[in-house]
């Protein structure tokens, strides 16, 4: 994990300098948490999003109900969802 932390820190500093944010820094605990979390997914959130997606696909295939009229946004931290109309 130490190798991942140093690689992420180097990449983040390079990206910030490319964007013109030379004075900006990232908190050490933020980088450590990102590396610790890795590419894992929370099973409950994945199941919820998969259920919403499959429900919308069924609506499109069967043409029985009206699909969501826009973009579905889900905040897994607060467990809130929102549909943004296009």
PDB file with SEQRES, HELIX, SHEET and CRYST1 records, atoms N, CA, C and O in Angstrom:
SEQRES   1 A   86  UNK UNK UNK UNK UNK UNK UNK UNK UNK UNK UNK UNK UNK          
SEQRES   2 A   86  UNK UNK UNK UNK UNK UNK UNK UNK UNK UNK UNK UNK UNK          
SEQRES   3 A   86  UNK UNK UNK UNK UNK UNK UNK UNK UNK UNK UNK UNK UNK          
SEQRES   4 A   86  UNK UNK UNK UNK UNK UNK UNK UNK UNK UNK UNK UNK UNK          
SEQRES   5 A   86  UNK UNK UNK UNK UNK UNK UNK UNK UNK UNK UNK UNK UNK          
SEQRES   6 A   86  UNK UNK UNK UNK UNK UNK UNK UNK UNK UNK UNK UNK UNK          
SEQRES   7 A   86  UNK UNK UNK UNK UNK UNK UNK UNK                              
HELIX    1 AA1 UNK A    2  UNK A   18  1                                  17    
HELIX    2 AA2 UNK A   28  UNK A   37  1                                  10    
HELIX    3 AA3 UNK A   43  UNK A   62  1                                  20    
SHEET    1 AA1 2 UNK A  70  UNK A  75  0                                        
SHEET    2 AA1 2 UNK A  80  UNK A  85 -1                                        
CRYST1    1.000    1.000    1.000  90.00  90.00  90.00 P 1           1          
ATOM      1  N   UNK A   1       0.828  -1.190   0.000  1.00  0.00           N  
ATOM      2  CA  UNK A   1       0.000   0.000   0.000  1.00  0.00           C  
ATOM      3  C   UNK A   1       0.873   1.255   0.000  1.00  0.00           C  
ATOM      4  O   UNK A   1       0.458   2.288  -0.524  1.00  0.00           O  
ATOM      5  N   UNK A   2       2.063   1.183   0.573  1.00  0.00           N  
ATOM      6  CA  UNK A   2       2.951   2.347   0.593  1.00  0.00           C  
ATOM      7  C   UNK A   2       3.344   2.766  -0.816  1.00  0.00           C  
ATOM      8  O   UNK A   2       3.482   3.956  -1.100  1.00  0.00           O  
ATOM      9  N   UNK A   3       3.522   1.789  -1.695  1.00  0.00           N  
ATOM     10  CA  UNK A   3       3.856   2.104  -3.088  1.00  0.00           C  
ATOM     11  C   UNK A   3       2.700   2.820  -3.772  1.00  0.00           C  
ATOM     12  O   UNK A   3       2.910   3.765  -4.532  1.00  0.00           O  
ATOM     13  N   UNK A   4       1.461   2.363  -3.495  1.00  0.00           N  
ATOM     14  CA  UNK A   4       0.281   3.012  -4.065  1.00  0.00           C  
ATOM     15  C   UNK A   4       0.143   4.446  -3.578  1.00  0.00           C  
ATOM     16  O   UNK A   4      -0.202   5.340  -4.351  1.00  0.00           O  
ATOM     17  N   UNK A   5       0.411   4.665  -2.299  1.00  0.00           N  
ATOM     18  CA  UNK A   5       0.303   6.014  -1.734  1.00  0.00           C  
ATOM     19  C   UNK A   5       1.292   6.954  -2.405  1.00  0.00           C  
ATOM     20  O   UNK A   5       0.934   8.074  -2.768  1.00  0.00           O  
ATOM     21  N   UNK A   6       2.530   6.511  -2.574  1.00  0.00           N  
ATOM     22  CA  UNK A   6       3.531   7.385  -3.203  1.00  0.00           C  
ATOM     23  C   UNK A   6       3.208   7.628  -4.670  1.00  0.00           C  
ATOM     24  O   UNK A   6       3.412   8.734  -5.169  1.00  0.00           O  
ATOM     25  N   UNK A   7       2.701   6.604  -5.374  1.00  0.00           N  
ATOM     26  CA  UNK A   7       2.331   6.797  -6.787  1.00  0.00           C  
ATOM     27  C   UNK A   7       1.152   7.747  -6.923  1.00  0.00           C  
ATOM     28  O   UNK A   7       1.147   8.606  -7.805  1.00  0.00           O  
ATOM     29  N   UNK A   8       0.146   7.600  -6.054  1.00  0.00           N  
ATOM     30  CA  UNK A   8      -1.017   8.484  -6.110  1.00  0.00           C  
ATOM     31  C   UNK A   8      -0.620   9.916  -5.780  1.00  0.00           C  
ATOM     32  O   UNK A   8      -1.088  10.857  -6.421  1.00  0.00           O  
ATOM     33  N   UNK A   9       0.237  10.083  -4.787  1.00  0.00           N  
ATOM     34  CA  UNK A   9       0.679  11.419  -4.405  1.00  0.00           C  
ATOM     35  C   UNK A   9       1.427  12.092  -5.554  1.00  0.00           C  
ATOM     36  O   UNK A   9       1.209  13.272  -5.828  1.00  0.00           O  
ATOM     37  N   UNK A  10       2.310  11.344  -6.230  1.00  0.00           N  
ATOM     38  CA  UNK A  10       3.060  11.885  -7.371  1.00  0.00           C  
ATOM     39  C   UNK A  10       2.117  12.251  -8.511  1.00  0.00           C  
ATOM     40  O   UNK A  10       2.257  13.309  -9.125  1.00  0.00           O  
ATOM     41  N   UNK A  11       1.161  11.378  -8.788  1.00  0.00           N  
ATOM     42  CA  UNK A  11       0.195  11.649  -9.858  1.00  0.00           C  
ATOM     43  C   UNK A  11      -0.668  12.859  -9.533  1.00  0.00           C  
ATOM     44  O   UNK A  11      -0.919  13.694 -10.402  1.00  0.00           O  
ATOM     45  N   UNK A  12      -1.124  12.958  -8.288  1.00  0.00           N  
ATOM     46  CA  UNK A  12      -1.989  14.072  -7.889  1.00  0.00           C  
ATOM     47  C   UNK A  12      -1.247  15.401  -7.957  1.00  0.00           C  
ATOM     48  O   UNK A  12      -1.804  16.398  -8.419  1.00  0.00           O  
ATOM     49  N   UNK A  13       0.004  15.426  -7.502  1.00  0.00           N  
ATOM     50  CA  UNK A  13       0.793  16.660  -7.555  1.00  0.00           C  
ATOM     51  C   UNK A  13       1.036  17.053  -9.003  1.00  0.00           C  
ATOM     52  O   UNK A  13       0.960  18.235  -9.339  1.00  0.00           O  
ATOM     53  N   UNK A  14       1.329  16.083  -9.870  1.00  0.00           N  
ATOM     54  CA  UNK A  14       1.511  16.374 -11.287  1.00  0.00           C  
ATOM     55  C   UNK A  14       0.255  16.911 -11.938  1.00  0.00           C  
ATOM     56  O   UNK A  14       0.311  17.844 -12.739  1.00  0.00           O  
ATOM     57  N   UNK A  15      -0.885  16.320 -11.594  1.00  0.00           N  
ATOM     58  CA  UNK A  15      -2.157  16.784 -12.144  1.00  0.00           C  
ATOM     59  C   UNK A  15      -2.488  18.189 -11.667  1.00  0.00           C  
ATOM     60  O   UNK A  15      -2.943  19.020 -12.454  1.00  0.00           O  
ATOM     61  N   UNK A  16      -2.266  18.462 -10.397  1.00  0.00           N  
ATOM     62  CA  UNK A  16      -2.530  19.805  -9.876  1.00  0.00           C  
ATOM     63  C   UNK A  16      -1.634  20.843 -10.538  1.00  0.00           C  
ATOM     64  O   UNK A  16      -2.087  21.951 -10.826  1.00  0.00           O  
ATOM     65  N   UNK A  17      -0.371  20.505 -10.783  1.00  0.00           N  
ATOM     66  CA  UNK A  17       0.515  21.469 -11.443  1.00  0.00           C  
ATOM     67  C   UNK A  17       0.123  21.657 -12.905  1.00  0.00           C  
ATOM     68  O   UNK A  17       0.240  22.764 -13.431  1.00  0.00           O  
ATOM     69  N   UNK A  18      -0.343  20.593 -13.576  1.00  0.00           N  
ATOM     70  CA  UNK A  18      -0.809  20.727 -14.956  1.00  0.00           C  
ATOM     71  C   UNK A  18      -2.039  21.616 -15.055  1.00  0.00           C  
ATOM     72  O   UNK A  18      -2.231  22.310 -16.054  1.00  0.00           O  
ATOM     73  N   UNK A  19      -2.873  21.596 -14.020  1.00  0.00           N  
ATOM     74  CA  UNK A  19      -4.081  22.410 -14.004  1.00  0.00           C  
ATOM     75  C   UNK A  19      -3.823  23.836 -13.523  1.00  0.00           C  
ATOM     76  O   UNK A  19      -4.736  24.661 -13.495  1.00  0.00           O  
ATOM     77  N   UNK A  20      -2.587  24.119 -13.147  1.00  0.00           N  
ATOM     78  CA  UNK A  20      -2.248  25.467 -12.703  1.00  0.00           C  
ATOM     79  C   UNK A  20      -2.494  25.714 -11.233  1.00  0.00           C  
ATOM     80  O   UNK A  20      -2.552  26.867 -10.805  1.00  0.00           O  
ATOM     81  N   UNK A  21      -2.640  24.672 -10.456  1.00  0.00           N  
ATOM     82  CA  UNK A  21      -2.875  24.790  -9.015  1.00  0.00           C  
ATOM     83  C   UNK A  21      -1.592  24.456  -8.273  1.00  0.00           C  
ATOM     84  O   UNK A  21      -1.577  23.546  -7.444  1.00  0.00           O  
ATOM     85  N   UNK A  22      -0.538  25.165  -8.552  1.00  0.00           N  
ATOM     86  CA  UNK A  22       0.770  24.828  -7.998  1.00  0.00           C  
ATOM     87  C   UNK A  22       0.823  24.943  -6.482  1.00  0.00           C  
ATOM     88  O   UNK A  22       1.548  24.179  -5.845  1.00  0.00           O  
ATOM     89  N   UNK A  23       0.084  25.865  -5.883  1.00  0.00           N  
ATOM     90  CA  UNK A  23       0.118  26.053  -4.441  1.00  0.00           C  
ATOM     91  C   UNK A  23      -0.786  25.104  -3.681  1.00  0.00           C  
ATOM     92  O   UNK A  23      -0.733  25.046  -2.452  1.00  0.00           O  
ATOM     93  N   UNK A  24      -1.617  24.357  -4.397  1.00  0.00           N  
ATOM     94  CA  UNK A  24      -2.581  23.472  -3.733  1.00  0.00           C  
ATOM     95  C   UNK A  24      -1.913  22.174  -3.304  1.00  0.00           C  
ATOM     96  O   UNK A  24      -1.018  21.660  -3.974  1.00  0.00           O  
ATOM     97  N   UNK A  25      -2.375  21.659  -2.164  1.00  0.00           N  
ATOM     98  CA  UNK A  25      -1.880  20.375  -1.668  1.00  0.00           C  
ATOM     99  C   UNK A  25      -3.062  19.498  -1.292  1.00  0.00           C  
ATOM    100  O   UNK A  25      -4.172  19.982  -1.069  1.00  0.00           O  
ATOM    101  N   UNK A  26      -2.806  18.222  -1.228  1.00  0.00           N  
ATOM    102  CA  UNK A  26      -3.826  17.270  -0.799  1.00  0.00           C  
ATOM    103  C   UNK A  26      -3.492  16.789   0.611  1.00  0.00           C  
ATOM    104  O   UNK A  26      -2.325  16.594   0.949  1.00  0.00           O  
ATOM    105  N   UNK A  27      -4.511  16.604   1.415  1.00  0.00           N  
ATOM    106  CA  UNK A  27      -4.302  16.132   2.776  1.00  0.00           C  
ATOM    107  C   UNK A  27      -3.778  14.700   2.746  1.00  0.00           C  
ATOM    108  O   UNK A  27      -4.214  13.885   1.932  1.00  0.00           O  
ATOM    109  N   UNK A  28      -2.850  14.407   3.629  1.00  0.00           N  
ATOM    110  CA  UNK A  28      -2.237  13.084   3.691  1.00  0.00           C  
ATOM    111  C   UNK A  28      -3.274  11.998   3.998  1.00  0.00           C  
ATOM    112  O   UNK A  28      -3.220  10.909   3.428  1.00  0.00           O  
ATOM    113  N   UNK A  29      -4.219  12.296   4.899  1.00  0.00           N  
ATOM    114  CA  UNK A  29      -5.222  11.289   5.241  1.00  0.00           C  
ATOM    115  C   UNK A  29      -6.180  11.014   4.087  1.00  0.00           C  
ATOM    116  O   UNK A  29      -6.716   9.911   3.978  1.00  0.00           O  
ATOM    117  N   UNK A  30      -6.400  12.014   3.220  1.00  0.00           N  
ATOM    118  CA  UNK A  30      -7.244  11.814   2.042  1.00  0.00           C  
ATOM    119  C   UNK A  30      -6.595  10.817   1.086  1.00  0.00           C  
ATOM    120  O   UNK A  30      -7.257   9.904   0.593  1.00  0.00           O  
ATOM    121  N   UNK A  31      -5.316  10.991   0.827  1.00  0.00           N  
ATOM    122  CA  UNK A  31      -4.598  10.080  -0.070  1.00  0.00           C  
ATOM    123  C   UNK A  31      -4.552   8.681   0.536  1.00  0.00           C  
ATOM    124  O   UNK A  31      -4.741   7.695  -0.176  1.00  0.00           O  
ATOM    125  N   UNK A  32      -4.307   8.583   1.824  1.00  0.00           N  
ATOM    126  CA  UNK A  32      -4.282   7.268   2.480  1.00  0.00           C  
ATOM    127  C   UNK A  32      -5.636   6.577   2.401  1.00  0.00           C  
ATOM    128  O   UNK A  32      -5.701   5.369   2.176  1.00  0.00           O  
ATOM    129  N   UNK A  33      -6.716   7.326   2.584  1.00  0.00           N  
ATOM    130  CA  UNK A  33      -8.052   6.739   2.540  1.00  0.00           C  
ATOM    131  C   UNK A  33      -8.397   6.261   1.135  1.00  0.00           C  
ATOM    132  O   UNK A  33      -8.997   5.198   0.977  1.00  0.00           O  
ATOM    133  N   UNK A  34      -8.028   7.027   0.117  1.00  0.00           N  
ATOM    134  CA  UNK A  34      -8.290   6.608  -1.263  1.00  0.00           C  
ATOM    135  C   UNK A  34      -7.557   5.310  -1.567  1.00  0.00           C  
ATOM    136  O   UNK A  34      -8.129   4.408  -2.178  1.00  0.00           O  
ATOM    137  N   UNK A  35      -6.308   5.204  -1.153  1.00  0.00           N  
ATOM    138  CA  UNK A  35      -5.537   3.972  -1.395  1.00  0.00           C  
ATOM    139  C   UNK A  35      -6.072   2.807  -0.566  1.00  0.00           C  
ATOM    140  O   UNK A  35      -6.079   1.672  -1.041  1.00  0.00           O  
ATOM    141  N   UNK A  36      -6.512   3.060   0.638  1.00  0.00           N  
ATOM    142  CA  UNK A  36      -7.049   1.991   1.479  1.00  0.00           C  
ATOM    143  C   UNK A  36      -8.352   1.461   0.901  1.00  0.00           C  
ATOM    144  O   UNK A  36      -8.595   0.254   0.898  1.00  0.00           O  
ATOM    145  N   UNK A  37      -9.187   2.367   0.412  1.00  0.00           N  
ATOM    146  CA  UNK A  37     -10.479   1.984  -0.145  1.00  0.00           C  
ATOM    147  C   UNK A  37     -10.297   1.222  -1.450  1.00  0.00           C  
ATOM    148  O   UNK A  37     -11.027   0.267  -1.717  1.00  0.00           O  
ATOM    149  N   UNK A  38      -9.342   1.631  -2.254  1.00  0.00           N  
ATOM    150  CA  UNK A  38      -9.055   0.940  -3.509  1.00  0.00           C  
ATOM    151  C   UNK A  38     -10.217   0.983  -4.469  1.00  0.00           C  
ATOM    152  O   UNK A  38     -10.914   1.993  -4.566  1.00  0.00           O  
ATOM    153  N   UNK A  39     -10.427  -0.090  -5.169  1.00  0.00           N  
ATOM    154  CA  UNK A  39     -11.488  -0.159  -6.172  1.00  0.00           C  
ATOM    155  C   UNK A  39     -12.672  -0.974  -5.673  1.00  0.00           C  
ATOM    156  O   UNK A  39     -13.403  -1.553  -6.476  1.00  0.00           O  
ATOM    157  N   UNK A  40     -12.872  -1.029  -4.364  1.00  0.00           N  
ATOM    158  CA  UNK A  40     -13.974  -1.813  -3.833  1.00  0.00           C  
ATOM    159  C   UNK A  40     -15.289  -1.067  -4.001  1.00  0.00           C  
ATOM    160  O   UNK A  40     -15.318   0.155  -4.144  1.00  0.00           O  
ATOM    161  N   UNK A  41     -16.359  -1.818  -3.982  1.00  0.00           N  
ATOM    162  CA  UNK A  41     -17.685  -1.230  -4.069  1.00  0.00           C  
ATOM    163  C   UNK A  41     -18.506  -1.718  -2.887  1.00  0.00           C  
ATOM    164  O   UNK A  41     -18.326  -2.839  -2.412  1.00  0.00           O  
ATOM    165  N   UNK A  42     -19.377  -0.896  -2.435  1.00  0.00           N  
ATOM    166  CA  UNK A  42     -20.299  -1.317  -1.391  1.00  0.00           C  
ATOM    167  C   UNK A  42     -21.402  -2.143  -2.039  1.00  0.00           C  
ATOM    168  O   UNK A  42     -22.039  -1.686  -2.988  1.00  0.00           O  
ATOM    169  N   UNK A  43     -21.633  -3.338  -1.543  1.00  0.00           N  
ATOM    170  CA  UNK A  43     -22.572  -4.249  -2.186  1.00  0.00           C  
ATOM    171  C   UNK A  43     -23.992  -3.698  -2.198  1.00  0.00           C  
ATOM    172  O   UNK A  43     -24.719  -3.872  -3.176  1.00  0.00           O  
ATOM    173  N   UNK A  44     -24.386  -3.044  -1.130  1.00  0.00           N  
ATOM    174  CA  UNK A  44     -25.755  -2.519  -1.072  1.00  0.00           C  
ATOM    175  C   UNK A  44     -25.962  -1.415  -2.103  1.00  0.00           C  
ATOM    176  O   UNK A  44     -27.015  -1.350  -2.738  1.00  0.00           O  
ATOM    177  N   UNK A  45     -24.974  -0.555  -2.274  1.00  0.00           N  
ATOM    178  CA  UNK A  45     -25.087   0.524  -3.259  1.00  0.00           C  
ATOM    179  C   UNK A  45     -25.099  -0.057  -4.666  1.00  0.00           C  
ATOM    180  O   UNK A  45     -25.877   0.382  -5.513  1.00  0.00           O  
ATOM    181  N   UNK A  46     -24.243  -1.042  -4.921  1.00  0.00           N  
ATOM    182  CA  UNK A  46     -24.206  -1.683  -6.237  1.00  0.00           C  
ATOM    183  C   UNK A  46     -25.532  -2.363  -6.548  1.00  0.00           C  
ATOM    184  O   UNK A  46     -26.025  -2.275  -7.673  1.00  0.00           O  
ATOM    185  N   UNK A  47     -26.110  -3.035  -5.570  1.00  0.00           N  
ATOM    186  CA  UNK A  47     -27.387  -3.708  -5.778  1.00  0.00           C  
ATOM    187  C   UNK A  47     -28.493  -2.694  -6.052  1.00  0.00           C  
ATOM    188  O   UNK A  47     -29.353  -2.925  -6.903  1.00  0.00           O  
ATOM    189  N   UNK A  48     -28.472  -1.588  -5.342  1.00  0.00           N  
ATOM    190  CA  UNK A  48     -29.493  -0.554  -5.544  1.00  0.00           C  
ATOM    191  C   UNK A  48     -29.405   0.037  -6.950  1.00  0.00           C  
ATOM    192  O   UNK A  48     -30.412   0.138  -7.649  1.00  0.00           O  
ATOM    193  N   UNK A  49     -28.210   0.421  -7.356  1.00  0.00           N  
ATOM    194  CA  UNK A  49     -28.026   1.015  -8.690  1.00  0.00           C  
ATOM    195  C   UNK A  49     -28.370  -0.013  -9.775  1.00  0.00           C  
ATOM    196  O   UNK A  49     -28.987   0.336 -10.782  1.00  0.00           O  
ATOM    197  N   UNK A  50     -27.977  -1.271  -9.576  1.00  0.00           N  
ATOM    198  CA  UNK A  50     -28.327  -2.318 -10.540  1.00  0.00           C  
ATOM    199  C   UNK A  50     -29.827  -2.523 -10.639  1.00  0.00           C  
ATOM    200  O   UNK A  50     -30.350  -2.750 -11.730  1.00  0.00           O  
ATOM    201  N   UNK A  51     -30.525  -2.445  -9.517  1.00  0.00           N  
ATOM    202  CA  UNK A  51     -31.979  -2.573  -9.520  1.00  0.00           C  
ATOM    203  C   UNK A  51     -32.658  -1.442 -10.266  1.00  0.00           C  
ATOM    204  O   UNK A  51     -33.600  -1.668 -11.025  1.00  0.00           O  
ATOM    205  N   UNK A  52     -32.185  -0.230 -10.053  1.00  0.00           N  
ATOM    206  CA  UNK A  52     -32.744   0.927 -10.764  1.00  0.00           C  
ATOM    207  C   UNK A  52     -32.502   0.779 -12.268  1.00  0.00           C  
ATOM    208  O   UNK A  52     -33.408   0.997 -13.073  1.00  0.00           O  
ATOM    209  N   UNK A  53     -31.272   0.407 -12.639  1.00  0.00           N  
ATOM    210  CA  UNK A  53     -30.936   0.265 -14.060  1.00  0.00           C  
ATOM    211  C   UNK A  53     -31.774  -0.824 -14.721  1.00  0.00           C  
ATOM    212  O   UNK A  53     -32.282  -0.631 -15.826  1.00  0.00           O  
ATOM    213  N   UNK A  54     -31.921  -1.968 -14.052  1.00  0.00           N  
ATOM    214  CA  UNK A  54     -32.700  -3.060 -14.651  1.00  0.00           C  
ATOM    215  C   UNK A  54     -34.179  -2.698 -14.762  1.00  0.00           C  
ATOM    216  O   UNK A  54     -34.843  -3.088 -15.723  1.00  0.00           O  
ATOM    217  N   UNK A  55     -34.692  -1.960 -13.793  1.00  0.00           N  
ATOM    218  CA  UNK A  55     -36.084  -1.527 -13.854  1.00  0.00           C  
ATOM    219  C   UNK A  55     -36.313  -0.616 -15.060  1.00  0.00           C  
ATOM    220  O   UNK A  55     -37.333  -0.724 -15.742  1.00  0.00           O  
ATOM    221  N   UNK A  56     -35.367   0.273 -15.317  1.00  0.00           N  
ATOM    222  CA  UNK A  56     -35.505   1.178 -16.453  1.00  0.00           C  
ATOM    223  C   UNK A  56     -35.374   0.432 -17.778  1.00  0.00           C  
ATOM    224  O   UNK A  56     -36.059   0.768 -18.744  1.00  0.00           O  
ATOM    225  N   UNK A  57     -34.514  -0.566 -17.837  1.00  0.00           N  
ATOM    226  CA  UNK A  57     -34.378  -1.368 -19.058  1.00  0.00           C  
ATOM    227  C   UNK A  57     -35.667  -2.135 -19.333  1.00  0.00           C  
ATOM    228  O   UNK A  57     -36.109  -2.221 -20.479  1.00  0.00           O  
ATOM    229  N   UNK A  58     -36.267  -2.688 -18.288  1.00  0.00           N  
ATOM    230  CA  UNK A  58     -37.532  -3.406 -18.464  1.00  0.00           C  
ATOM    231  C   UNK A  58     -38.615  -2.461 -18.975  1.00  0.00           C  
ATOM    232  O   UNK A  58     -39.416  -2.846 -19.827  1.00  0.00           O  
ATOM    233  N   UNK A  59     -38.650  -1.244 -18.472  1.00  0.00           N  
ATOM    234  CA  UNK A  59     -39.618  -0.256 -18.958  1.00  0.00           C  
ATOM    235  C   UNK A  59     -39.417   0.020 -20.438  1.00  0.00           C  
ATOM    236  O   UNK A  59     -40.385   0.132 -21.189  1.00  0.00           O  
ATOM    237  N   UNK A  60     -38.158   0.129 -20.862  1.00  0.00           N  
ATOM    238  CA  UNK A  60     -37.879   0.407 -22.270  1.00  0.00           C  
ATOM    239  C   UNK A  60     -38.237  -0.778 -23.162  1.00  0.00           C  
ATOM    240  O   UNK A  60     -38.792  -0.588 -24.244  1.00  0.00           O  
ATOM    241  N   UNK A  61     -37.929  -1.989 -22.725  1.00  0.00           N  
ATOM    242  CA  UNK A  61     -38.188  -3.176 -23.549  1.00  0.00           C  
ATOM    243  C   UNK A  61     -39.671  -3.479 -23.660  1.00  0.00           C  
ATOM    244  O   UNK A  61     -40.166  -3.761 -24.750  1.00  0.00           O  
ATOM    245  N   UNK A  62     -40.391  -3.424 -22.532  1.00  0.00           N  
ATOM    246  CA  UNK A  62     -41.811  -3.787 -22.543  1.00  0.00           C  
ATOM    247  C   UNK A  62     -42.716  -2.649 -22.997  1.00  0.00           C  
ATOM    248  O   UNK A  62     -43.857  -2.886 -23.394  1.00  0.00           O  
ATOM    249  N   UNK A  63     -42.234  -1.452 -22.945  1.00  0.00           N  
ATOM    250  CA  UNK A  63     -43.011  -0.256 -23.309  1.00  0.00           C  
ATOM    251  C   UNK A  63     -44.318  -0.166 -22.520  1.00  0.00           C  
ATOM    252  O   UNK A  63     -45.336   0.295 -23.036  1.00  0.00           O  
ATOM    253  N   UNK A  64     -44.275  -0.612 -21.259  1.00  0.00           N  
ATOM    254  CA  UNK A  64     -45.476  -0.563 -20.425  1.00  0.00           C  
ATOM    255  C   UNK A  64     -45.545   0.702 -19.576  1.00  0.00           C  
ATOM    256  O   UNK A  64     -46.628   1.247 -19.363  1.00  0.00           O  
ATOM    257  N   UNK A  65     -44.418   1.163 -19.098  1.00  0.00           N  
ATOM    258  CA  UNK A  65     -44.404   2.314 -18.208  1.00  0.00           C  
ATOM    259  C   UNK A  65     -43.471   3.369 -18.788  1.00  0.00           C  
ATOM    260  O   UNK A  65     -42.715   3.097 -19.720  1.00  0.00           O  
ATOM    261  N   UNK A  66     -43.530   4.562 -18.235  1.00  0.00           N  
ATOM    262  CA  UNK A  66     -42.703   5.666 -18.717  1.00  0.00           C  
ATOM    263  C   UNK A  66     -41.352   5.637 -18.002  1.00  0.00           C  
ATOM    264  O   UNK A  66     -41.311   5.656 -16.772  1.00  0.00           O  
ATOM    265  N   UNK A  67     -40.246   5.593 -18.750  1.00  0.00           N  
ATOM    266  CA  UNK A  67     -38.917   5.622 -18.122  1.00  0.00           C  
ATOM    267  C   UNK A  67     -38.641   6.975 -17.466  1.00  0.00           C  
ATOM    268  O   UNK A  67     -39.355   7.950 -17.704  1.00  0.00           O  
ATOM    269  N   UNK A  68     -37.615   7.018 -16.652  1.00  0.00           N  
ATOM    270  CA  UNK A  68     -37.234   8.277 -16.004  1.00  0.00           C  
ATOM    271  C   UNK A  68     -36.914   9.325 -17.064  1.00  0.00           C  
ATOM    272  O   UNK A  68     -36.225   9.032 -18.041  1.00  0.00           O  
ATOM    273  N   UNK A  69     -37.409  10.540 -16.875  1.00  0.00           N  
ATOM    274  CA  UNK A  69     -37.222  11.570 -17.901  1.00  0.00           C  
ATOM    275  C   UNK A  69     -35.948  12.387 -17.725  1.00  0.00           C  
ATOM    276  O   UNK A  69     -36.010  13.615 -17.779  1.00  0.00           O  
ATOM    277  N   UNK A  70     -34.826  11.771 -17.522  1.00  0.00           N  
ATOM    278  CA  UNK A  70     -33.596  12.539 -17.355  1.00  0.00           C  
ATOM    279  C   UNK A  70     -32.490  11.694 -16.772  1.00  0.00           C  
ATOM    280  O   UNK A  70     -32.434  10.482 -16.983  1.00  0.00           O  
ATOM    281  N   UNK A  71     -31.614  12.344 -16.039  1.00  0.00           N  
ATOM    282  CA  UNK A  71     -30.452  11.692 -15.450  1.00  0.00           C  
ATOM    283  C   UNK A  71     -30.720  11.402 -13.976  1.00  0.00           C  
ATOM    284  O   UNK A  71     -31.129  12.285 -13.222  1.00  0.00           O  
ATOM    285  N   UNK A  72     -30.484  10.156 -13.579  1.00  0.00           N  
ATOM    286  CA  UNK A  72     -30.692   9.740 -12.190  1.00  0.00           C  
ATOM    287  C   UNK A  72     -29.387   9.917 -11.429  1.00  0.00           C  
ATOM    288  O   UNK A  72     -28.358   9.372 -11.827  1.00  0.00           O  
ATOM    289  N   UNK A  73     -29.420  10.671 -10.342  1.00  0.00           N  
ATOM    290  CA  UNK A  73     -28.256  10.909  -9.494  1.00  0.00           C  
ATOM    291  C   UNK A  73     -28.530  10.278  -8.129  1.00  0.00           C  
ATOM    292  O   UNK A  73     -29.577  10.515  -7.527  1.00  0.00           O  
ATOM    293  N   UNK A  74     -27.575   9.468  -7.643  1.00  0.00           N  
ATOM    294  CA  UNK A  74     -27.731   8.840  -6.325  1.00  0.00           C  
ATOM    295  C   UNK A  74     -26.533   9.188  -5.469  1.00  0.00           C  
ATOM    296  O   UNK A  74     -25.391   8.974  -5.876  1.00  0.00           O  
ATOM    297  N   UNK A  75     -26.785   9.723  -4.285  1.00  0.00           N  
ATOM    298  CA  UNK A  75     -25.747  10.038  -3.321  1.00  0.00           C  
ATOM    299  C   UNK A  75     -25.724   8.913  -2.299  1.00  0.00           C  
ATOM    300  O   UNK A  75     -26.604   8.826  -1.442  1.00  0.00           O  
ATOM    301  N   UNK A  76     -24.706   8.044  -2.393  1.00  0.00           N  
ATOM    302  CA  UNK A  76     -24.626   6.895  -1.513  1.00  0.00           C  
ATOM    303  C   UNK A  76     -24.294   7.244  -0.081  1.00  0.00           C  
ATOM    304  O   UNK A  76     -24.557   6.445   0.818  1.00  0.00           O  
ATOM    305  N   UNK A  77     -23.727   8.408   0.160  1.00  0.00           N  
ATOM    306  CA  UNK A  77     -23.387   8.812   1.521  1.00  0.00           C  
ATOM    307  C   UNK A  77     -24.639   9.198   2.294  1.00  0.00           C  
ATOM    308  O   UNK A  77     -24.845   8.750   3.422  1.00  0.00           O  
ATOM    309  N   UNK A  78     -25.478  10.035   1.679  1.00  0.00           N  
ATOM    310  CA  UNK A  78     -26.699  10.502   2.336  1.00  0.00           C  
ATOM    311  C   UNK A  78     -27.919   9.659   1.996  1.00  0.00           C  
ATOM    312  O   UNK A  78     -28.991   9.871   2.564  1.00  0.00           O  
ATOM    313  N   UNK A  79     -27.776   8.700   1.075  1.00  0.00           N  
ATOM    314  CA  UNK A  79     -28.869   7.845   0.619  1.00  0.00           C  
ATOM    315  C   UNK A  79     -30.022   8.685   0.071  1.00  0.00           C  
ATOM    316  O   UNK A  79     -31.186   8.474   0.414  1.00  0.00           O  
ATOM    317  N   UNK A  80     -29.669   9.641  -0.786  1.00  0.00           N  
ATOM    318  CA  UNK A  80     -30.671  10.477  -1.434  1.00  0.00           C  
ATOM    319  C   UNK A  80     -30.514  10.329  -2.930  1.00  0.00           C  
ATOM    320  O   UNK A  80     -29.410  10.126  -3.436  1.00  0.00           O  
ATOM    321  N   UNK A  81     -31.620  10.433  -3.627  1.00  0.00           N  
ATOM    322  CA  UNK A  81     -31.575  10.348  -5.095  1.00  0.00           C  
ATOM    323  C   UNK A  81     -32.338  11.535  -5.677  1.00  0.00           C  
ATOM    324  O   UNK A  81     -33.164  12.170  -5.022  1.00  0.00           O  
ATOM    325  N   UNK A  82     -32.016  11.797  -6.942  1.00  0.00           N  
ATOM    326  CA  UNK A  82     -32.606  12.937  -7.636  1.00  0.00           C  
ATOM    327  C   UNK A  82     -32.605  12.657  -9.119  1.00  0.00           C  
ATOM    328  O   UNK A  82     -31.687  12.017  -9.632  1.00  0.00           O  
ATOM    329  N   UNK A  83     -33.633  13.134  -9.823  1.00  0.00           N  
ATOM    330  CA  UNK A  83     -33.664  13.022 -11.265  1.00  0.00           C  
ATOM    331  C   UNK A  83     -33.516  14.432 -11.835  1.00  0.00           C  
ATOM    332  O   UNK A  83     -34.292  15.331 -11.509  1.00  0.00           O  
ATOM    333  N   UNK A  84     -32.516  14.610 -12.683  1.00  0.00           N  
ATOM    334  CA  UNK A  84     -32.300  15.888 -13.344  1.00  0.00           C  
ATOM    335  C   UNK A  84     -32.893  15.825 -14.735  1.00  0.00           C  
ATOM    336  O   UNK A  84     -32.463  15.018 -15.560  1.00  0.00           O  
ATOM    337  N   UNK A  85     -33.873  16.667 -15.002  1.00  0.00           N  
ATOM    338  CA  UNK A  85     -34.525  16.681 -16.315  1.00  0.00           C  
ATOM    339  C   UNK A  85     -33.626  17.345 -17.338  1.00  0.00           C  
ATOM    340  O   UNK A  85     -32.954  18.339 -17.059  1.00  0.00           O  
ATOM    341  N   UNK A  86     -33.632  16.778 -18.511  1.00  0.00           N  
ATOM    342  CA  UNK A  86     -32.810  17.313 -19.595  1.00  0.00           C  
ATOM    343  C   UNK A  86     -33.508  18.429 -20.332  1.00  0.00           C  
ATOM    344  O   UNK A  86     -32.950  18.989 -21.276  1.00  0.00           O  
TER     345      UNK A  86                                                      
END                                                                             
